[in-house]
Amino acid sequence: MLEHVVIVTDSLSVDGGSAKVALGSARALAERGFRVTVFAGCGEASDELAECKNVSIVSTGQGYAFASPNRLGGALQGLWNRSAAAKMSALLATLDPERTVVHVHGWTKSLSSSVIARIVRAGYPLVVTLHDYFSACPSGCLYLHGERQICTLKPMSVACITTNCDSRNYAFKLYRVLRQFIQQTAGCIPHDSASYISVSNFSRRVLAPMLPANSRFYAVDNPVDAPREERIAAETNGAFVFVGRLSPEKGGTLLAEAARRANVPVIFVGDGPEREAIARVNPDARFIGWVDHHEVMAQLRAARCVVMPSLWSETHGLVVLEAAALGIPAIVPSGTAAQDLIEPGRTGVVFGRGDVDDLTAQLRACATDDHLIARLSRATYSSYWRKTPTMHAHVERLLSAYHAVLDCDQPNIISKRSA
């Protein structure tokens, strides 16, 4: 019965893992013959997406809420995006809820929860991928930036609201609290009987107690876009590579400091508010900025190890798998989903999350022991290609979830249409 999938994402541009998965799955679903509409708030679609048969694009053309030169307008957009809500309603009016699933990947940067409210109230089957923790946590990362440690407070409790955990200031934390309150009430997220896609067992274990008891979960691994080629001899490479947004919780300054102490070359692929701080900590660090997927893979091919120094509880670790496809081992922190993607001592290395001394020691050991890196590289490559997380497998599991959600919601849809 499924004919049409609406993919909802803040950006049409690949500016992070969430958008990458959303836009990649949109193309893959269209290639399978499904009609796909990508609904976004900003960015420009790649030629590959724009020219893809069966894909249509609806964009509000607004940009990120807090990139707006009109600060008040941007703040209001982030709380409740009226324009996006109206466009969502107009789109849904042209579709059949008995043959359509709406899949939300991201809404906090541009669209706001206003679009989710329109989807829920129109009676469309809704799926939300838990790329982060925004469905429960005001800051989206369950992390205390001031203390640089994981937050264990109940989201939106009095203790949560009165704790200054924000990376900016307490005033912005209160803004996030207001946004979360609107999201949980008028925005309908989270809501009873919602369907969620978890990208890792780790993130599901963290989030499940914070969401309604009757929430439905579907496990769908993120896909990896990496054609098979011969193993890269990582032991002949020298640089340690970070890929991602340069924000405090990602641990860029931790890696910069550890690399400086270990006297090893480090490359940062990506950008963000922590770039200047990282450069101050390690003047020898190289910055590549945001680049397309092909260039990311080129940087990984030149890496000795990919390093994921996150301080927060990452929900996944896509770059770990992208590197593994090439035979590049990973150095990851304990207590994150990325730890589940490697076998410590066999396909990668684990260090104590937030422990600069431990990370320094691991970098130094990996930099000086070619035999260790060769062994890790061979095992990483072999392990990855024994069970490849392809886009085909991703779409198969998505479709299974979509059909289950459509079946579960069918009585409600019919009832609403009859009314």
C-alpha positions in Angstrom: 0.0 0.0 0.0 3.0 2.3 0.5 3.4 4.6 -2.5 4.8 7.9 -1.2 7.5 8.8 1.5 8.0 12.3 2.7 11.5 12.9 4.1 11.7 15.8 6.5 15.1 17.3 7.3 16.3 20.8 8.2 18.7 21.1 5.3 18.9 20.0 1.7 22.7 20.1 2.0 24.8 17.4 3.7 26.0 19.3 6.7 26.1 16.4 9.1 25.2 12.7 9.6 21.4 13.3 9.9 21.1 15.1 6.6 23.4 12.6 4.9 21.3 9.7 5.9 18.0 11.5 5.1 19.0 12.6 1.6 20.8 9.3 0.8 17.7 7.3 1.7 15.5 9.7 -0.3 17.5 8.9 -3.4 17.5 5.2 -2.7 13.8 5.0 -2.1 13.1 6.9 -5.3 15.4 4.4 -7.2 13.2 1.6 -5.8 10.2 3.2 -7.5 8.6 5.0 -4.6 7.5 8.6 -4.9 9.6 10.7 -2.5 9.2 14.3 -1.4 12.0 15.9 0.5 10.7 18.7 2.8 13.5 21.0 4.1 14.0 24.4 5.6 17.3 25.5 4.0 20.2 24.6 1.8 20.5 23.7 -1.8 19.9 20.3 -3.2 22.8 18.6 -5.0 22.4 17.9 -8.7 22.2 14.2 -7.9 19.2 14.7 -5.7 17.5 17.4 -7.8 17.7 15.3 -11.0 16.7 12.1 -9.3 13.6 10.6 -10.9 10.6 10.3 -8.5 12.0 12.9 -6.1 10.3 16.3 -5.6 11.6 19.0 -3.3 9.7 21.4 -1.1 11.8 24.0 0.7 10.8 26.9 2.9 14.0 28.7 1.8 14.5 30.2 5.2 17.9 29.1 6.4 18.9 28.1 9.9 17.0 29.9 12.6 20.0 31.3 14.4 21.9 32.2 11.2 19.2 34.8 10.5 20.4 38.5 10.6 17.0 39.2 12.2 17.7 37.8 15.7 14.1 38.1 16.9 12.7 36.6 13.7 15.2 33.7 13.9 14.4 33.1 17.6 10.6 32.9 16.8 11.3 30.7 13.8 13.2 28.3 16.1 10.3 28.2 18.5 7.4 27.8 16.0 8.0 28.1 12.3 4.6 29.2 10.9 5.8 29.3 7.3 7.1 25.8 7.4 3.9 24.6 9.1 1.7 26.1 6.4 3.9 24.6 3.6 3.6 21.2 5.3 -0.1 21.5 5.5 -0.3 22.4 1.8 1.9 19.4 0.9 -0.1 16.9 3.0 -3.4 18.1 1.5 -2.1 16.7 -1.9 -1.3 13.2 -0.5 -3.1 10.1 0.6 -2.4 9.2 4.3 -3.3 5.6 3.6 -0.4 5.3 1.1 2.1 7.8 2.6 4.6 7.7 5.5 6.2 10.8 6.8 9.8 10.3 8.0 11.3 13.1 10.1 15.1 13.2 10.5 15.6 16.7 11.8 13.5 19.8 12.8 15.3 21.8 15.5 17.7 23.9 13.3 15.2 25.4 10.8 11.7 23.8 10.7 10.7 23.6 14.3 8.2 21.2 15.8 5.4 23.1 14.0 5.8 20.7 11.0 5.4 17.7 13.3 2.2 19.1 14.7 0.7 19.4 11.3 1.7 15.8 10.4 0.3 14.3 13.6 -3.0 16.3 13.4 -3.5 15.5 9.8 -3.4 11.8 10.8 -0.4 10.8 8.7 1.8 7.8 9.8 4.9 9.4 11.3 8.4 7.9 11.8 11.1 9.8 13.7 14.8 8.8 13.5 16.6 9.4 16.7 19.8 10.9 15.3 20.2 12.8 18.6 18.4 13.4 21.9 16.1 16.3 21.0 13.0 14.2 21.3 13.6 14.3 25.1 16.4 16.7 25.9 16.3 20.5 25.4 19.9 20.7 24.3 19.7 17.5 22.3 22.8 15.9 23.7 22.3 15.0 27.4 25.5 16.8 28.2 26.6 19.3 30.8 28.9 21.7 28.9 30.2 23.5 32.0 31.2 20.4 33.8 32.1 18.5 30.6 30.3 15.4 31.6 27.2 13.4 30.8 23.9 14.7 32.2 21.9 12.3 34.3 19.1 14.7 35.2 15.5 14.0 34.1 14.9 16.2 31.0 12.6 19.1 31.7 12.6 18.4 35.4 13.1 21.3 37.8 16.7 20.2 38.3 17.2 20.2 34.5 15.6 23.6 34.0 17.7 25.2 36.8 21.0 23.8 35.6 23.1 25.8 33.2 24.2 23.1 30.9 24.3 25.1 27.6 27.4 25.7 25.6 26.5 29.4 25.3 24.8 30.8 28.4 21.9 30.2 30.8 19.7 32.6 28.9 20.0 30.3 25.8 19.3 27.3 28.0 16.0 28.9 29.0 15.2 29.5 25.4 15.9 25.8 24.7 13.6 24.9 27.6 10.8 27.1 26.1 11.3 25.5 22.7 11.2 22.0 24.3 8.0 22.9 26.2 6.3 24.1 23.0 7.6 20.9 21.2 6.1 18.6 23.9 2.8 20.4 23.9 1.8 22.1 20.7 4.5 20.4 18.7 3.3 16.8 19.5 6.8 15.4 20.0 7.2 13.0 21.7 3.6 11.8 21.6 1.8 8.6 22.6 2.1 5.6 20.2 4.9 7.3 18.2 7.2 5.3 16.0 10.9 5.8 16.3 13.9 4.5 14.4 16.9 3.9 16.6 20.3 4.0 14.9 22.0 2.0 17.6 21.2 -0.2 20.6 23.1 2.3 22.7 20.9 5.3 21.9 17.7 3.2 22.3 18.8 2.2 25.8 19.4 5.8 26.7 16.2 7.3 25.2 13.6 4.6 25.8 13.0 5.5 29.5 12.5 9.2 28.5 9.8 8.6 25.9 6.2 7.4 26.3 5.9 3.8 27.4 3.9 2.8 24.3 6.5 4.2 21.8 7.3 1.8 19.0 11.0 1.3 18.2 12.5 0.0 14.9 16.2 -0.8 14.6 17.7 0.5 11.3 21.4 0.9 11.0 22.7 4.0 9.2 24.0 3.2 5.7 27.6 3.6 4.6 28.4 4.9 1.1 31.7 3.2 0.5 32.5 1.1 -2.7 34.7 -1.8 -2.0 38.4 -1.3 -2.9 41.7 -2.8 -1.7 42.6 -2.2 1.9 44.4 1.0 2.6 47.7 0.3 4.3 47.0 2.5 7.3 50.4 1.6 8.8 52.1 3.7 6.0 50.0 6.8 6.8 50.8 9.4 9.4 47.9 11.7 10.2 45.1 11.2 12.7 41.8 12.5 11.3 38.7 13.9 12.9 35.5 14.2 10.8 32.4 16.2 12.0 31.1 19.4 13.5 33.6 21.4 15.6 31.4 21.9 18.6 32.4 21.6 22.3 30.7 18.3 22.9 32.5 16.7 20.0 35.8 16.9 21.8 37.9 18.6 19.2 39.9 20.5 21.8 40.6 17.3 23.7 42.0 15.7 20.5 44.0 18.8 19.7 45.6 18.8 23.1 46.3 15.1 23.0 47.8 15.3 19.5 50.0 18.2 20.6 51.3 16.3 23.7 51.9 13.1 21.6 53.5 15.2 18.8 51.4 13.6 16.1 49.8 15.3 13.0 46.1 15.8 13.3 43.6 16.9 10.7 40.1 18.2 11.3 37.5 17.7 8.5 34.5 19.9 9.3 33.8 23.3 10.9 32.0 24.9 13.7 32.2 27.2 16.7 35.2 25.4 18.3 37.6 25.9 15.4 39.4 28.9 16.9 39.7 27.2 20.3 41.1 24.1 18.7 43.6 26.1 16.7 44.8 27.9 19.9 45.3 24.6 21.7 47.2 23.1 18.7 48.6 25.6 16.2 49.9 22.7 14.1 46.5 21.2 13.5 45.2 21.3 9.9 41.6 22.3 9.1 39.9 21.1 5.9 36.5 22.6 6.5 33.2 21.1 5.2 33.8 19.1 2.0 31.8 16.6 0.0 31.7 12.9 0.6 34.4 12.1 -2.0 36.8 14.5 -0.3 36.0 13.1 3.1 36.9 9.6 1.9 40.1 11.0 0.3 41.1 12.4 3.7 40.3 9.0 5.4 42.4 7.2 2.8 45.4 9.3 4.1 44.6 8.6 7.7 46.5 6.4 10.1 43.5 6.3 12.4 40.2 8.1 12.5 39.6 9.6 16.0 36.2 10.2 17.5 36.9 12.1 20.8 33.3 12.9 21.7 32.5 13.9 25.2 28.7 13.3 24.9 26.8 10.1 24.3 27.0 9.9 20.6 24.0 8.0 19.1 26.1 6.4 16.4 29.5 6.7 14.8 29.1 6.8 11.0 32.7 7.9 10.3 34.0 4.9 12.1 32.3 2.6 9.6 33.3 4.8 6.6 36.9 4.5 7.7 36.5 0.7 8.4 35.4 0.2 4.8 38.9 1.4 3.8 40.8 -0.5 6.5 41.4 2.6 8.7 41.1 1.7 12.4 39.3 4.0 14.9 40.1 5.4 18.3 36.9 6.0 20.1 35.8 7.0 23.6 34.2 4.6 26.2 30.5 5.0 26.9 29.3 5.9 23.4 27.6 4.1 20.6 30.9 4.1 18.6 32.4 1.7 21.1 29.8 -0.9 19.9 31.2 -0.5 16.3 34.6 -1.9 17.1 36.3 -4.8 18.9 38.8 -3.1 21.3 42.3 -4.2 20.6 41.2 -6.0 17.4 39.5 -3.5 15.1 40.1 -0.3 17.0 41.2 1.3 20.3 39.1 2.6 23.2 40.2 5.4 25.5 38.5 6.8 28.6 36.0 9.4 27.5 37.3 12.9 28.3 40.7 11.6 29.5 43.3 13.6 27.7 46.2 11.5 29.3 44.7 8.2 28.1 44.0 9.6 24.6 47.6 11.0 24.4 48.9 7.6 25.3 46.8 5.9 22.7 47.8 8.3 20.0 51.5 7.9 20.8 51.2 4.1 20.8 49.4 4.1 17.4 51.8 6.6 15.9 54.9 4.6 16.8 53.8 1.0 16.3 53.4 0.1 12.6 52.8 -3.6 13.4 49.9 -2.6 15.7 48.2 -0.4 13.0 48.7 -3.1 10.3 47.0 -5.7 12.5 44.2 -3.3 13.4 43.8 -2.3 9.8 43.5 -5.8 8.4 41.0 -6.9 11.0 39.0 -3.7 10.6 38.7 -4.2 6.8 37.9 -7.9 7.1 35.3 -7.3 9.8 33.5 -4.5 7.9 33.2 -6.4 4.6 31.8 -9.5 6.3 28.7 -7.6 7.2 28.4 -4.5 5.1 25.9 -1.8 6.2 24.8 -1.0 2.6 22.2 1.5 1.5 20.3 -1.5 0.1 20.1 -3.2 3.5 19.2 0.2 5.1 16.3 0.7 2.7 15.0 -2.9 3.2 14.8 -2.3 7.0 13.3 1.2 6.4 10.5 -0.4 4.2 9.9 -3.0 6.8 9.4 -0.3 9.5 7.3 1.8 7.1 4.9 -1.0 6.4 4.6 -1.9 10.1 3.9 1.7 10.9 1.3 2.0 8.1 -0.4 -1.1 9.3 -0.4 0.1 13.0 -1.8 3.5 12.1 -4.3 2.4 9.5 -7.4 2.2 11.8 -6.6 5.7 13.1 -6.2 7.1 9.5 -9.5 5.5 8.4 -11.3 6.9 11.4 -10.0 10.4 10.9 -10.9 10.3 7.2 -14.4 9.1 8.0 -14.9 11.8 10.5 
